[in-house]
Amino acid sequence: MDIPLAKPFFPATTHKVIEEVLKTGWVTQGPKVAEFELKYAKYTGCKHAIAVSSGTAALHVSLLAMGIGKGDEVIVPDFTFPATGNAVHFTGANPVLADIDLDSYCIKPQEIRDKITSKTKAIIPVHSFGHPSPMAEIMEIAKENDIFVIEDAAPAHGAEFGGIKVGNFGKAGCFSFHPRKIISTGEGGMITTNDYEVAEKAKTIRNHGMDEITKHDNLELKLSTFSILGYNYRMSDILAAIGIEQMEILDRAIEERRRLAKLYNDLIREIGMDVAAPLERNNVKHVYQSYVVLIGKQNTRNATIKALRNEGIGCTIGTYSLSNLPLYDGLCPNGTGAFNDTLALPMYEGLEDKEVEYIVDCLKQNYK
Ligand SMILES: Cc1ncc(COP(=O)(O)O)c(C=O)c1O
């Protein structure tokens, strides 16, 4: 067997739309990016969507658009891909780590309360592996303390909390189109926001800080003053054309992932192993960007990964614990436990039922 961990799916029409963009000669940010943004905004129900070059860029731009920088503190969950915390570091602010709940792998609201200081400017809850963070409580904490919320929704296209799509709760939502995500443009990211000023600022920051003004000279030349520091975080029209096609398959991909997750859950529970299948809390829609289990017997996860890989099964750790990395400080026992004991199994549209059965069977055989 040769079962990859993840496999992006591109409809047959994708080649044609790429060719059409190439023929126009407009290959940087242009009409296709604008169309992709409109489509993404409509899908999430957010007023604005701003396409950028990656999920990391989306986080960086959002933080800057809210004026976060040196001397500020931003609360991030310990158990996440380093990009969440690194984006805070980019701005000169200090990432403060909060521990997670082990059922959803999302940030613990009480931990946020415990970590708030007079310097706290924002919280970045991560919708871990596609499971929404507890947004009602997080928004309440943010309101009480007058701090921003930026949702790291990198893995959570289409996920819902209380029937509302993620990306609508915070001042901004940040999504990724990396190939391990539910839909992909190769590389890419999207910022969603319902705040006009954040949207306008984000557009300026992604494009070198370029703000168009009319110069008062005889030629009426339009030149920018570059009044704020910006970056080149633009998305190319080639990738946006791919993204537009991906939007057509998003709901189907989510439903297929949810079906596969249920199959995995049933099989794992059936064999009664000391392996915890992921759960879906009440009131949320999990989109299973990754299917992550918690191995009950400590110090056996790495051996399980090796054994499954020997059987031709692509698998890896759940994700990282920032407190275990040199660039971060903190003590987060649940995050550390999840870093050591979680296992991501294959999950993608096109994974066959008999392959899921084979994977769970191999897990059973190799679980010691
Ligand atoms: C939780 C989380 N945040 C941010 C990112 C960064 O996204 P990108 O790889 O598109 O920069 C990722 C994924 O890679 C992620 O999983």
The ligand as an SDF file (V2000), in Angstrom:
LIG
                    3D

 16 16  0  0  0  0  0  0  0  0999 V2000
   -2.6130   26.6060   12.5410 C   0  0  0  0  0  0  0  0  0  0  0  0
   -1.8110   27.1390   11.3890 C   0  0  0  0  0  0  0  0  0  0  0  0
   -1.5450   28.4520   11.3130 N   0  0  0  0  0  0  0  0  0  0  0  0
   -0.8460   28.9730   10.2970 C   0  0  0  0  0  0  0  0  0  0  0  0
   -0.3590   28.1770    9.2770 C   0  0  0  0  0  0  0  0  0  0  0  0
    0.4410   28.8120    8.1980 C   0  0  0  0  0  0  0  0  0  0  0  0
   -0.1390   28.6960    6.9320 O   0  0  0  0  0  0  0  0  0  0  0  0
    0.8050   28.7710    5.6270 P   0  0  0  0  0  0  0  0  0  0  0  0
    1.5420   27.4850    5.5460 O   0  0  0  0  0  0  0  0  0  0  0  0
   -0.1600   28.9560    4.5000 O   0  0  0  0  0  0  0  0  0  0  0  0
    1.6960   29.9290    5.8030 O   0  0  0  0  0  0  0  0  0  0  0  0
   -0.6110   26.7990    9.3120 C   0  0  0  0  0  0  0  0  0  0  0  0
   -0.1950   25.8680    8.2840 C   0  0  0  0  0  0  0  0  0  0  0  0
    0.6970   25.6760    7.6670 O   0  0  0  0  0  0  0  0  0  0  0  0
   -1.3460   26.2630   10.4030 C   0  0  0  0  0  0  0  0  0  0  0  0
   -1.6080   24.9630   10.4840 O   0  0  0  0  0  0  0  0  0  0  0  0
  1  2  1  0
  2  3  1  0
  2 15  2  0
  3  4  2  0
  4  5  1  0
  5  6  1  0
  5 12  2  0
  6  7  1  0
  7  8  1  0
  8  9  2  0
  8 10  1  0
  8 11  1  0
 12 13  1  0
 12 15  1  0
 13 14  2  0
 15 16  1  0
M  END
$$$$
